[in-house]
């Protein structure tokens, strides 16, 4: 299959700033969008475990990787079964580092139950969304502010397998501080995800080398954007903005209605510049291994 490649150039934004703000206010009040966004996120995170399936009470995943980003819980449905569910999950994931993601799709008292069982809140992370309304010109994808300072010659490549996939994983693994010894297994899991038909992996390539990554999962009408990372030596050159643009365009071209992501403190200002607004939040908890 031919590899998709495009150059990064300045263009106009998807919609106008006023249109984006107006749509964002509507999105934040849309319960259907909320359900779709969190279904998208659950699919992506649970895809790290080929054997994970939504359970009657808890949706959890276990990649087996010794890093918490790829093991954990993304939803507990029943408030009446919270106490037993927390104890069961701790047994199931014993010996691995893992996180419990508490969003609006979880039972209301989940955070309190986790704290009673020794859970420690690590962060409160905003869930941001923006519309992917179709512009007159499908190439209109870049806010001019996002193009300033972008490295000359930067390209975006769609990555499927082979050495480019290994390079992409190496880029985000290094940026996330994950041990090199886990890289081969991360590549294997990426290549064998059951939902790979829904996933678009994008590499920012400069001088023939991968210098940035992002992964877009197109499911439930949402382009979920994950793993936006830029190699340390290439930061503050507009590559993060270019990756965001590429992710938005990929979602739009796949026919998704909205884009969504969980923002880190470092990335949040960039995403808001592209018209993302707050839909909800995740509270992230950890337990002693």
N, C-alpha and C positions, 0 to 999 in steps of 0.2 A: 504494500500500500504506500502511495506517495506521501511523503512527509509534508505537512502544511507549514509554510514559512511565510512571515510577512515582516516588512520593515516597520520601524516605529517612526511615525511622522506626525506633525501637528495636524489636527483636524478640529471640527466643531463638536460640541457636546451632544450627548443623547438628550434630546429635548432642550428646553431652555431652563435657566436657573429657577425662574418663577414657576414653570410647569413642574419641575422636580419637587419644589417645596410644597406645592399644592397637593401633588400626588402623595407625598410622604405623609401629610396629615391624614389623608384618607386611608392610607395603608395601616397606620398605627391604630386605627379604629376598626380594622377588618378582622373579625375572629377567624374567618376562613384562611386568611393569609397567615395568621399566627399558627394555626394547625399545620398548614403546608410547610412552613419554615422549619418547625420542630420535627416534623416527620422526615424532612430532608436531612437534618442534622443527625437524627437517630440512625438513619440508613447509612450515612457516611461513617460514623463512629463504630457502629456495629459491624461494618464491613471489614474491620481489622481482625475479626474472628470468623473464619469460614464456617464454623459450626454454630454461631450464635443465631438465635431465633427469638422474637418477642415472646416473653413468658407471660403467664396469667397474671402475675403481680409485678415482676421486675424485668426490665430490659437491660441485660448486661452483656459484656463482651470481654474475651480473654485472648489476646494475641499470643501471650506467652513471652513477649519481649520485656526485658527488665527495665522498663521505663514507663512512667504512669500515663503518658499521653495515649497509649494504645491498649489499656486495660481499664475496665470500670463499668459504671452504671450510668444510663442516660434517662431512665424514667422508672418511677415506682407508681403504680396506679391507685392502690388501695390504702387509704389512711388507716383502716382497721387492722391491716396486716403489716404495718410499718415495722413494729418491733421485731417480729419474727423474720421479716425480709432483710433487715439490716444484719442480723446475726447470721443468716444463711449466706448472704453475699460475702461477709467477712471470712466465712469458712471456705467458700468457693474460690476466692481470690487470694487465699493465704499464701505467703511466700513471694508475692509479686507486688511491686509498687502499682498503685491504681488511684483513680480519681472518681468521685461521684458528682455528676453534673445535675444540679437541681434547677430546673426551668419551670415555666408555667404549665407544662404538661405533666408534672409530678403532683402527687398528693400534697395538699396545702401544708401539712405539718412535717414534711420530709426534713427540712433543715433542722428543726428542733429535735427530731428523733436522732438524726445523725450526731448532733452535739451531745445528746445524752449517752450515746454509745462510744464516745471518744473521738468523734470526727472533728477535724480542725478546718475552719474555713480559710481557704487560701486566697480567694479573690472573688470579687463581684465583677463580672465581665458583661459589657453591654452587647446585646444582639441588635445589629443594625441592618436595615433594609433600604432598598431603593427600587423604584419601578424600572422596568426595561421596555418602556413604551417605544414603539417603532418610529424612528425618524424618517424623513423623506428619503434620505440617502443612507443606505445601510453602512457606509464607511464612516459616517459621522459618529465617532466614538470617543474622541479625546477632548477633554476640557483644555483649552489653551494653556491654563496654568499648570497642567500636568506635563506639558512637553518641555518646559523650560529646564535647561540643564541636563536633559537626557543624553546619555553617552552616545556619541556619534557611532553609527554602525551597529547599534543594538538591534537584534532580531528576536522575534518570538517564534518558537518552534513547538508544534504539537508532538508530544513524546508518547510513544506506545510501548516500546520494549528495548532490549539491547543495551548498549553502552550508554546511550543518552538517558535511559531510565536510571541506570546506576549513578550517573552524574547528577541527575535531578535529586535523587534520594540523598546523595552525599552532600549536596548543597543545603537542603533543609535539615538534615541530620546534624551537620556541623553547626548551623545557625542555632539550632535548638539545644545544643550541648549534649547530644546523645552519644554514647560511647561508640567508637569505630567498630568494635566487635559485633554490634547489632546490625550493621549496614547490610550484609548479605541477606539476612533473614527479612529485613524491611523490604528489600528489592523483591524477594521471592513473594512476600505477601502482596505487595503492590501489583505484581504481574498476574496474580491468581485470584484477585478479588472477584467474587461472583457478580458484582454489579459493575464490572469494567465497561460495559456498554453504555452506562450512564456517566462515565467519568472522562473528563478532558484534563490531561496533564500538560502544563505549559512551562517551557523553559525559556528564560531570558539568556540569549547567547551573545557573547561579545568576544571577538577574535577567536572564534571557534570553540570557546569554552562556556559551560553553563555557569552563569553568575547569579541567577535568581530562579525562583520556582513559585508556582501556584498550582493548586488542584481545584477543579470545578466539578461538582456533582450536579447533574441536571436531572432532577427528579421531583415529583409532586408539584410541577409548575414553577419550581424555584431553582435558580442557579446558586447553590451553596458554595462559597469560596473558602478554601482552606489552604493552610501551609504556604502563605505568602512570605517568602524569605529571600533576602539578598545577602550574598557573600559579604563578609565584613569589609574586605578591601574595596568593595564597589558600592558602598552605601553613600547616601546623600548625592547621588548623581541622577535622580529621576527614575531609577529602575523600578522601585516599588510602585510609583505612579503608572509606569508603563505596564507592569504586571496586572495592576488593577484594571486598566483599560482593556487589556487582552482578555481578562476574565469576564468583564462585562460584555464584551463583544461576543465571546464564546457562548455565554448564556443567551444573549439576544438571538444569535444565529441558530441556536437550538430550539427556539420558540418558547423559552421560559418567560413568564410574566414578571418575575421579580428576581432580584439578587439579594442574598443575605450572607452575613458573616458574623463571627464572634470577634470583637475587636480587642486587641491588646492596648494598654495605655500608649505604647509607642506608635501603633498604627492608627488609632482612632482619629487623630486630626486629619490624616491623609484621606481616610474614607469619607469623613464628613465633607471634605472639599469636593468629593465626587457626588455629593447629593445623598449620601446615606444618612438615615435618621434612626433614632432609637425605637425599636419595636418592643423589646422586653429585656431580660437579663438572665444570665446563668450565675448561680452561686456555686463555686467550685470547692469541694471538700476532699480532704485526704485523711487516711488512717495510718497509724503506725504499721510498718511491715512486720 
